[in-house]
C-alpha cells in the first residue's frame, strides 16, 4: 500500500490502480462529527452494522457509507449535500476562468510549464463551442490560402530579454506558477483522502483522474498538431527558428540575435507639430507599416526608434487538408467537454465533504487558477 504522503510523481501510477490501495483514506479526518460516526462504525458501536464488513474495499464501502450516515444528524447530512453541490460547481467556474483549447496549445509551444499549470484543472470552453463545424464558413479569420496551400497563422508575442533582471523575473513567475499548480494538486489530494464517491466508493483516485486527464489532453493536443500538419514554420521577428527551441527563447538574451535594436522610420509631424512616432504595438505587430525603406516620397525626417520589449513569434501550420483544422479544434473541444462532465459528475457525487470544506476547496481552486492566469502576464 502506498504511503499517505502524496507527491505529484505518484499521480500517473494512481490512475492505473483499480483498488482502494492507491492511497490511504481517512473519512472525517477534517471534521470531528464525521470522525465520530466513523469511529462508532469501526468499533462496532452500531448494532445495525455489527455483522457487516466495513471498510474502503469493494463490497465493504457501501456498508461503511450507510453506517456513517446512520450516525450523523439530519443537519450534518444536509451539510454534506451542500458541500457536494458547491464542489460540483467548480468545473464550470474553472471552465469559464481557464484558457481556451487553442490558447493552451499555443501556450504549449512557447512555455510548456505554464501550459501544464494552466490546463491542469481548467480547460476553458469557448463561448462558441464547436464553431469550426458551422454549416456556412465565415469569411476571413486566421486560416488562409497561401500559394494553393492551406495555412493556419498564429502571431504570438514573447518577451525580449535585454537584462538579467528580466530573465530572473520570468523564472520567478514560473516558480510561482509551479507552486500554485502544486497547491491545487495538493488540495485535490486532500479532498480525495477524506471523501468517497458514491458510485465507485472503493476507488480513491477518481478525483485525481481529473488533472491527469487534462494533462493527457494537452499531450494529445500537441501531438495532434504535428500529426495533422505537413509542415510547421516558425520565425521570430522574421528570423527562422526551430519550433523545439521556442520554449527557451524567453530565458536567454536575444538582443544580439536580433541585430540592431533600432528600426528606422520616416515620421511626419502631426497636427500639433509633434513627430508621429510609431507606437510599441506598431513596432511589435506591424513592423513594416511605416519603415523608411518602404516610404515612397512624402515629407518628414528619418529617426531611429528602439524596439519594444516584445518580439513577434509567427507560426505557420500547413495542414494536410483544409477541413482537418476544423476537425482538430472540434476534437479538442469534445474531449475537453468530456473531461468537464467527468469532473462535474465526480464532484457532484462526493460524500463526507462538508459545506465549509466545499467552500474552501472551491474558492482556493478558483483563486489559484485566476492567480496563475494573472501572474503569467507579468513576464
N, C-alpha and C positions, 0 to 999 in steps of 0.2 A: 504494500500500500504506500502511496506517495505521502510525503510529509505534508502537513497542513500549511507549511510555509510555501507560499506560491511565488513563482518567478515567471516573467513573460516567456522564458525559454521552454517552459513546460506546456505552453498553450497548444502547439501543434500536436503533441502527444496526447493531450487530454481529449481531443476531438475523436480519436480513434479507440478510446477505451470504453466499451459498451457495458459498463457496470458502475456501481456506486463507489468503486475504489479509485476513481480519478483523484479525489482528494477528500479529506475528512470533513464532514459537515457537523455542525452543532446547532440544531434548531433552537431558537430562542436565546442564543448566546448574548444578544444585544438588548433583550427585553426580559425583565425578571418575571413577568406574568406568564409569558410563553414558556420560559425556562422552568417555572414551577410545574406547569402542566406536563412538560416533557419528563421531568424527574419523577412525577407521580406515575406516569405510564411505564417507564423503565424499571421502577422499583416495585411494580405490581400492586400499587395502591388503588387501582381502579378495578373492582371485581368484574366489571363487564368485559374486560380485555385480559384478564389474568391467564386465560387458557389459550390466548392467541400469540403468535410470533410477532414481535415488534422490532422494527429496525429500519435501515435505509436500503435494504436489498429489495429486489423484485419479489412481489408477493407479500412482503412484510411491511413495506412503507405505507400502503393504504390503511392497514390496521393502526399504524402509528399516527397517521393523519386523523383518523376517526377518534382515536383515544385523546389526542391533544385537544381537538376541537370540542370534545365532550367535557373537557375540564377547563374550558375557557368561558368567561361570562359573555352574555349576549353583546354587551358594549365592546368587549375586546374583539369579538368576531366581526362586528361592524367595522372596527378599526382596520382589521386585516383586509376587508373588502375595499376600504378606501385606499389602503396602501397599494393594492394591485391596480386599482383604477387609475391612480395617479401615475404609477410606473408605466402603465400601458400607453400613456400619452407621450412618453419620452421619445420613441422612434419618430413620431410625427413632428415633434418640435425639432429634433435633430435633422430631419429631412428638410425642414424649412430653413434651418440655420446653416447646413452644410453646403459645400461646393457642388456644383452640377457635375454629372459624369464626365463630360468632355473637359471641363475645367480641371478635374482631378487628373485626367490623362495628360493634359498639358503641364500640370504641376509635376507629374511624374517624370517628365522629360528634363525639367530644369532643377528639381530638388526632390529626389525620391524620398528622403527622410520626411519632409514636410507633407508630401502626398500621403505617405503611410499614416502619419499622425492625424491628418485631416479626415481621411476616409475611414479610419478605424471604427468609428461609431456613427458616422454621419455622411452617407452618400446622398447629397441633395437631389431632390427630384425637381426637374424644371417645371415651370408653370405650364408649358406647352408639351406635356408628355407625349411621346411618340410623334412629335411634329414632323420628323423626317418621313413619315409614312402617309402624309396627307395626299388626297386624291389629285389635286392640282398643285404642281410645284410653283413656288413664288419666284419672281424674277430677282436677280441679284443674289447677295449673300456672299459668303467666303468661298464657296465651291465654284470654280470657273473652269472653262475650257481653254487650254493653253497649247497651241500648235497641234490641235487634234487630240490631246491627251487630257484626261480628267485630273485636275489638281485641286487639292484642298490646301489652303494657305492659312497659316497661323502667324500672327505678329505678336510676339511675347516680349515684354520689357524685362530685362535683367540688369542688376546693378553693375556699374562700372567702378571698380575699386581703385583709388589713387592713393590710399594711405593704409597703414597697418590698423588704424583705429576702425576703419570701415570693415575690414576683414574680421577684427575682433568682435565688432558689434553683430555681424551676421552669425558668427559662431555662438555668441551669447544667446541670440534669438533662437538658433537651432537647439541649444541646450534647454531653453525654456519650453520650446515646443515638445521636445522629448519628455521632459518632466511632466508636462500637462497630460500628454498621451499616456504616460505611465500611471499617473494618478487616476485617470479614467479607467484604465485596465484594472487597477487595484480596487477601485470602488465596485467594479463589476464582480470581481472575485469575492469581495466581502458579502455582497448580496447573494451570490451563489452558495456561500458557506453557511448561511443562516436561513435559507428558504428551500422550498420544494416546488416543483412544477406538477400540477395535478395530474396531467395525462401521462407523464413519464417520471414519476417521483423517484425511481431508482437511479436516474441519470443525474449526476451532479454537475455536468458540464454544459447543459443545454444553453444557458445564458452566455457562456464563454464562446459558444459556436458563432455568436453574432459577430464579434470583432474578427474572428478567424475567417468567416465568410466574406467580410468586407475586404480583408487583405487578399484573399483568393480572387475576389472580383478585380482588384487593382492589377494583380499579376496577369489575369486573363485579358484585361483591357489593354495592357501594354503589349502582351504577346499578340493579341488580335490585331493591333495597329500595324505591326510588322508583317503579319500574315496576309492582310488584305492589300498591302502596298507593294507595288513593283519597285518603287524607289522612294527614299526619304532624303531630300536635300535640305541641309541646314546651313545658314550663314548668319553671322553676327556683324552688323553694320557693313554688310556687303562682302565680308571676308568668309570664305567657306570654312566650316568646321565639321568634324565628325560628330554625329549625334551622341555617341557614347562619351564624348569629352565635355558635353554641355554641363552636367552637374557640377564639375569642378571649377567652371569659369567664374562663378560669383565669389570664389575663395582665393583668387590669385590677382596679382596686379596685371591689368591688361592695358595700361596706358601706353606702354612701349609697343604692344602688339597692334594697337590701333593706329600707330603712327602719330602724325601731328594732332595735337589736342585742340587745334583751332580749325575752323572752317571759314572760308572767305565768302562773304555775302556782299551784294551790291544793294545798298539801302538808300531809300529816299526819305526826305523829310515829310512828316505828316502835316496835318492842318495846323498844328501848334508849333511847327518849326523844329520838332524833335526828330531824331533819326528813328525810322521804323525798323527796329532790330527784331529779328525772328525770336519768337518765344521758345522756351525749353521744349514745349510739346512739338513745335515745328522742327526744332533741331533734332529731336529724337525720332519722331514718327514720320516727318515729311522733310527729310534732309535735302531733297532735290527741288524743293518748292521755289526757293529764291537764291540758288547759288550764283556767284558772279560769273562762273564759267558758262552758264546757260542763259544769261540775261542778254536779250537782244536789244541793243540801243538803250534808250532811256537816260535819265539823269540821276546822279547820286554819286556816292563815294564807296569805294571798296574797303570793308573793315573786316577784321578777324574776330570771331566770336567763339569763346570757349565752349566746348561741347557740354551737354548736360551730364547728370550723374547716372543716367540710364542708357543702356545700349538696346538696340532692337534686334531680337532674335527672330529670324524668319524661317519657318518650317514649311516646306512644300512636300505634300504627300501625294504621290501619283498612285491612284487606286487601279486595280486590275479591271474594274468595270464601273461605269458611272453609278449604278444602283448599289454598289457594295457599301458606300459610305453611309447611306441612309439605313441600311440593314445593320451596319456596325453600331451606330448610335442607338437604334431600336433594341438591339440585343443587350447593350449595356444597361439601358433603362429598364428592360424587362427583368434582368437579373437583379438590378437594384430594387425594383418593386418587390420581387420575391424575398429579398433579404429584409426589407422593411416589414413585410407581412409576417415573416417568421419572428422577428423581434417583437412585434406587437402582440402576436399570439402567445409567445412565451411569457412576456411580462404581464400580460393580462391574465395568465393562468397561475401566477405565483401565489404561494401560500406562505403565511407567517412573516410577511413584510408589513409592519405597522404603518399607519398613516404618516407619522412623523418620519419614519425611516424612508418611506416612499418620497416624501417631500425633499428630504436631504439628498437622497440619491438622484432624483430628477434635477434639482437645482444645481447640484455640483457638476453633473454631466453636461448640462446645457451651458453653464458658465465656463467650464473648461474648454469646450469646443469653440465657444464665442471668443475666448481669450486667445486660442490658437489662431483663429482667423484674423484677429486684430494684430497680434504681435508679428505675424509674418509680413505685415505691411511696413514694419519699421525698417527692416533691412532684408 
